[in-house]
Amino acid sequence: MAERNRFRMISNYRRNPSSPCAPLAMLAAAGIFASVTAPAYAAPPAGYKLSWSDEFNQGVGAAPDGSKWDYHLGKNNANAELEVYVNDRDHAHIEADPTAEDGQALQILSTNTNGYESVRMSTSGKHPIQYGFVEARIKLPYGQGIWPAFWMLGTNIGKVGWPACGEIDIMENIGLKSWDGQNLSSLHSSEAENVHGDYTKNAPYKLADGKTFHDDYHLFQMLWIKDAISFYVDGNLYETRTIAEYGKNPWPFNAPFFFIVNTALGGAWPGNPDKTTVWPQNMMVDYVRVYDGASQTPSAPVGLQATPAEGKQILVSWKGDINATSYNLYRGTKRNGGDAALVKTGIAVLSYMDVGLSPGTQYYYRVAAVNPAGVSGQSKEASATAIVPTESPYYSKPIALPGKIEIEDYDRGGEGLGYHDSDGFVGTATYRPFDGVDIENTNDTGKGFDVGWSAAGEWLKYTVNVAKASTYTVSLRASAAGKGGTVHIEDESGKDLTGPIVVLDTGGWQNWQTVTGKITLPAGKQTLKLVEDTGGYNLNWMTFTR
């Protein structure tokens, strides 16, 4: 996988079409923290009937059905991956599994006994798919350098190449600890002015805290209709993309595609396996199913909740309907919908952060489900009162200095108090997902998160407690793919305490270097403001040492 090319409204990775799946990119809406009960079983939308499947129940020890699947063999040279793909029964066979729906499942085994070996299977030339409801029940492997995926490519790839053929990533996961409960869906296509440019739209789904995709089976699902694609995990909608979003950029997703299921090993995005990686690794596929049909009007959502949040915000959440491709939100200030008005349409997740509210005012909410067949009735009502925002330390007490500050742990309080972000982009990570700060997972030493997509005038505040008045060295961890820029630190009065700290081009958005400056601080509790003078860099952490 080549170096990342940063955009504000899309996040691109330029990569070879033989790569296993699309990489980390844009969180187009608020993060999802759905509570999932495992194991998950199929629940296709009303009006859809099974048209094609592989149940992987040919008998224990049997090879996958050759009438449905072919193997990609040999070394995959894309993305600096390490694996050699093989087709022996040790690495791909039907396994007895009491947690599978019918007691049998496909096992894709990844090993490191004779070099890195794994399996990549596809339905290319077997059974093209165009539209329908797609569902795969999969238990994922895990560990550093492990990269499983369930994805699709356009059948015309041999004629037009990638990404012009289009790519649909239904399931993608990398073996970082922070990804144990995260799935990424993606659409790849060409840029309007460059048939070889990767125009990417993607979104993550996050399981409830403590749950992982390798502990149990989960359903990775897609509702694909003309001009629109919606993604679900365990029936929970978390993303819808439509042709209308693409403007002049091509939409190649109204054509036949084929399936690919594989586990890649190593590579530029997940990193390589290390001493913590457990071998062998199993990817268990209970089934892959395709349903054809026509959408029916969805049912009214249930389980609506409204919860006050910082920054004059109220979080509204609800349970999903597998028939829905988006939701409409209604809000009023009178009970029983007396003055309810439609405030947001096209919500492609199961929650919405309502912002800019009047502190002390009680708001009443209802929500309706939408799909091409129509709009449901409205849900039962939920209410909450917006609170008065106040600035406070993220971990309840000031950060002790000398010491380390993680850039993403800026003060609470929301826009204008704890931070200022000048765009509508929400980053790619599920850390603090309802803030406007552009947070993403980082590949820097220690992993965790960084703040990216910097812009001139944006800032972050940190409440600190300085042990001793002194002059300190500020060491700032930064990266840049381009000319870089400058940043400085102010005190509460707006006085510049450091002057410009220069971030130079480091050769990549995840190529990290440490830059330094000097700062003189009084003792005691105080607030520091990290101000971006220009855009053009990522920031991970800063330390203060005497």
PEQUIKA-V308507 format. One record per residue. N is the residue number from 1. NEAR is the number of other ideal C-beta (glycine too) atoms within 8 Angstrom. Layout:
BEGIN
n = {N & N}
near = {NEAR & NEAR}
END
This chain:
BEGIN
n = {1 & 2 & 3 & 4 & 5 & 6 & 7 & 8 & 9 & 10 & 11 & 12 & 13 & 14 & 15 & 16 & 17 & 18 & 19 & 20 & 21 & 22 & 23 & 24 & 25 & 26 & 27 & 28 & 29 & 30 & 31 & 32 & 33 & 34 & 35 & 36 & 37 & 38 & 39 & 40 & 41 & 42 & 43 & 44 & 45 & 46 & 47 & 48 & 49 & 50 & 51 & 52 & 53 & 54 & 55 & 56 & 57 & 58 & 59 & 60 & 61 & 62 & 63 & 64 & 65 & 66 & 67 & 68 & 69 & 70 & 71 & 72 & 73 & 74 & 75 & 76 & 77 & 78 & 79 & 80 & 81 & 82 & 83 & 84 & 85 & 86 & 87 & 88 & 89 & 90 & 91 & 92 & 93 & 94 & 95 & 96 & 97 & 98 & 99 & 100 & 101 & 102 & 103 & 104 & 105 & 106 & 107 & 108 & 109 & 110 & 111 & 112 & 113 & 114 & 115 & 116 & 117 & 118 & 119 & 120 & 121 & 122 & 123 & 124 & 125 & 126 & 127 & 128 & 129 & 130 & 131 & 132 & 133 & 134 & 135 & 136 & 137 & 138 & 139 & 140 & 141 & 142 & 143 & 144 & 145 & 146 & 147 & 148 & 149 & 150 & 151 & 152 & 153 & 154 & 155 & 156 & 157 & 158 & 159 & 160 & 161 & 162 & 163 & 164 & 165 & 166 & 167 & 168 & 169 & 170 & 171 & 172 & 173 & 174 & 175 & 176 & 177 & 178 & 179 & 180 & 181 & 182 & 183 & 184 & 185 & 186 & 187 & 188 & 189 & 190 & 191 & 192 & 193 & 194 & 195 & 196 & 197 & 198 & 199 & 200 & 201 & 202 & 203 & 204 & 205 & 206 & 207 & 208 & 209 & 210 & 211 & 212 & 213 & 214 & 215 & 216 & 217 & 218 & 219 & 220 & 221 & 222 & 223 & 224 & 225 & 226 & 227 & 228 & 229 & 230 & 231 & 232 & 233 & 234 & 235 & 236 & 237 & 238 & 239 & 240 & 241 & 242 & 243 & 244 & 245 & 246 & 247 & 248 & 249 & 250 & 251 & 252 & 253 & 254 & 255 & 256 & 257 & 258 & 259 & 260 & 261 & 262 & 263 & 264 & 265 & 266 & 267 & 268 & 269 & 270 & 271 & 272 & 273 & 274 & 275 & 276 & 277 & 278 & 279 & 280 & 281 & 282 & 283 & 284 & 285 & 286 & 287 & 288 & 289 & 290 & 291 & 292 & 293 & 294 & 295 & 296 & 297 & 298 & 299 & 300 & 301 & 302 & 303 & 304 & 305 & 306 & 307 & 308 & 309 & 310 & 311 & 312 & 313 & 314 & 315 & 316 & 317 & 318 & 319 & 320 & 321 & 322 & 323 & 324 & 325 & 326 & 327 & 328 & 329 & 330 & 331 & 332 & 333 & 334 & 335 & 336 & 337 & 338 & 339 & 340 & 341 & 342 & 343 & 344 & 345 & 346 & 347 & 348 & 349 & 350 & 351 & 352 & 353 & 354 & 355 & 356 & 357 & 358 & 359 & 360 & 361 & 362 & 363 & 364 & 365 & 366 & 367 & 368 & 369 & 370 & 371 & 372 & 373 & 374 & 375 & 376 & 377 & 378 & 379 & 380 & 381 & 382 & 383 & 384 & 385 & 386 & 387 & 388 & 389 & 390 & 391 & 392 & 393 & 394 & 395 & 396 & 397 & 398 & 399 & 400 & 401 & 402 & 403 & 404 & 405 & 406 & 407 & 408 & 409 & 410 & 411 & 412 & 413 & 414 & 415 & 416 & 417 & 418 & 419 & 420 & 421 & 422 & 423 & 424 & 425 & 426 & 427 & 428 & 429 & 430 & 431 & 432 & 433 & 434 & 435 & 436 & 437 & 438 & 439 & 440 & 441 & 442 & 443 & 444 & 445 & 446 & 447 & 448 & 449 & 450 & 451 & 452 & 453 & 454 & 455 & 456 & 457 & 458 & 459 & 460 & 461 & 462 & 463 & 464 & 465 & 466 & 467 & 468 & 469 & 470 & 471 & 472 & 473 & 474 & 475 & 476 & 477 & 478 & 479 & 480 & 481 & 482 & 483 & 484 & 485 & 486 & 487 & 488 & 489 & 490 & 491 & 492 & 493 & 494 & 495 & 496 & 497 & 498 & 499 & 500 & 501 & 502 & 503 & 504 & 505 & 506 & 507 & 508 & 509 & 510 & 511 & 512 & 513 & 514 & 515 & 516 & 517 & 518 & 519 & 520 & 521 & 522 & 523 & 524 & 525 & 526 & 527 & 528 & 529 & 530 & 531 & 532 & 533 & 534 & 535 & 536 & 537 & 538 & 539 & 540 & 541 & 542 & 543 & 544 & 545 & 546}
near = {12 & 7 & 8 & 11 & 8 & 10 & 7 & 7 & 5 & 10 & 12 & 13 & 14 & 9 & 11 & 8 & 12 & 7 & 13 & 14 & 13 & 14 & 11 & 11 & 14 & 12 & 13 & 8 & 9 & 11 & 10 & 13 & 9 & 14 & 5 & 12 & 4 & 9 & 6 & 12 & 7 & 8 & 5 & 10 & 12 & 5 & 7 & 11 & 6 & 8 & 7 & 7 & 8 & 10 & 9 & 12 & 8 & 9 & 7 & 7 & 6 & 8 & 8 & 14 & 7 & 7 & 4 & 9 & 11 & 10 & 11 & 12 & 6 & 6 & 6 & 14 & 6 & 11 & 13 & 7 & 14 & 10 & 14 & 9 & 15 & 10 & 8 & 6 & 7 & 6 & 14 & 14 & 12 & 15 & 10 & 6 & 10 & 5 & 7 & 12 & 9 & 7 & 8 & 14 & 13 & 13 & 11 & 16 & 12 & 19 & 12 & 11 & 5 & 4 & 5 & 12 & 13 & 17 & 14 & 14 & 13 & 12 & 13 & 9 & 5 & 9 & 7 & 8 & 14 & 8 & 7 & 12 & 14 & 13 & 15 & 15 & 15 & 14 & 14 & 11 & 12 & 11 & 11 & 12 & 15 & 16 & 18 & 14 & 15 & 15 & 16 & 12 & 16 & 13 & 11 & 8 & 11 & 3 & 5 & 8 & 10 & 10 & 14 & 12 & 14 & 14 & 16 & 14 & 17 & 13 & 15 & 17 & 13 & 10 & 13 & 10 & 5 & 8 & 10 & 9 & 11 & 13 & 12 & 16 & 16 & 15 & 15 & 12 & 15 & 14 & 9 & 9 & 4 & 7 & 8 & 7 & 11 & 12 & 14 & 14 & 12 & 15 & 13 & 16 & 15 & 10 & 13 & 9 & 6 & 5 & 10 & 9 & 13 & 8 & 7 & 9 & 13 & 16 & 14 & 13 & 14 & 14 & 11 & 12 & 9 & 5 & 8 & 12 & 12 & 14 & 14 & 14 & 15 & 9 & 10 & 12 & 16 & 15 & 14 & 12 & 9 & 7 & 9 & 5 & 7 & 10 & 5 & 4 & 10 & 8 & 9 & 11 & 12 & 8 & 10 & 8 & 14 & 15 & 11 & 16 & 14 & 14 & 17 & 18 & 15 & 14 & 17 & 6 & 11 & 12 & 10 & 8 & 12 & 8 & 3 & 6 & 13 & 6 & 8 & 7 & 13 & 10 & 14 & 14 & 14 & 15 & 13 & 12 & 12 & 13 & 14 & 9 & 10 & 6 & 13 & 9 & 9 & 13 & 7 & 10 & 16 & 8 & 7 & 15 & 8 & 12 & 9 & 10 & 10 & 9 & 13 & 11 & 14 & 14 & 13 & 16 & 10 & 14 & 7 & 12 & 11 & 10 & 13 & 14 & 12 & 14 & 15 & 13 & 15 & 14 & 10 & 11 & 7 & 9 & 6 & 6 & 11 & 7 & 7 & 10 & 7 & 7 & 7 & 9 & 8 & 8 & 11 & 13 & 11 & 12 & 11 & 12 & 11 & 14 & 8 & 3 & 11 & 6 & 9 & 6 & 9 & 7 & 15 & 15 & 16 & 14 & 14 & 14 & 15 & 14 & 12 & 7 & 9 & 8 & 7 & 14 & 5 & 9 & 12 & 6 & 11 & 11 & 10 & 11 & 9 & 13 & 9 & 5 & 11 & 7 & 11 & 9 & 11 & 8 & 6 & 5 & 5 & 8 & 12 & 8 & 11 & 9 & 8 & 6 & 12 & 9 & 13 & 12 & 9 & 12 & 15 & 11 & 12 & 13 & 11 & 6 & 13 & 14 & 15 & 8 & 11 & 6 & 9 & 4 & 9 & 11 & 12 & 11 & 12 & 10 & 7 & 7 & 10 & 9 & 13 & 9 & 12 & 13 & 14 & 13 & 12 & 12 & 6 & 12 & 4 & 4 & 10 & 11 & 12 & 14 & 15 & 12 & 10 & 15 & 10 & 7 & 8 & 12 & 10 & 13 & 14 & 14 & 13 & 13 & 12 & 11 & 7 & 6 & 6 & 7 & 7 & 13 & 9 & 14 & 10 & 14 & 12 & 16 & 17 & 15 & 13 & 6 & 6 & 12 & 14 & 9 & 16 & 13 & 14 & 12 & 10 & 7 & 5 & 7 & 6 & 8 & 11 & 11 & 6 & 8 & 14 & 8 & 15 & 8 & 8 & 13 & 6 & 9 & 11 & 10 & 9 & 12 & 9 & 8 & 11 & 9 & 12 & 9 & 11 & 7 & 13 & 6 & 7 & 6 & 6 & 12 & 11 & 11 & 13 & 14 & 11 & 13 & 9 & 8 & 9 & 10 & 12 & 14 & 15 & 15 & 10 & 12 & 10 & 12 & 7 & 7}
END
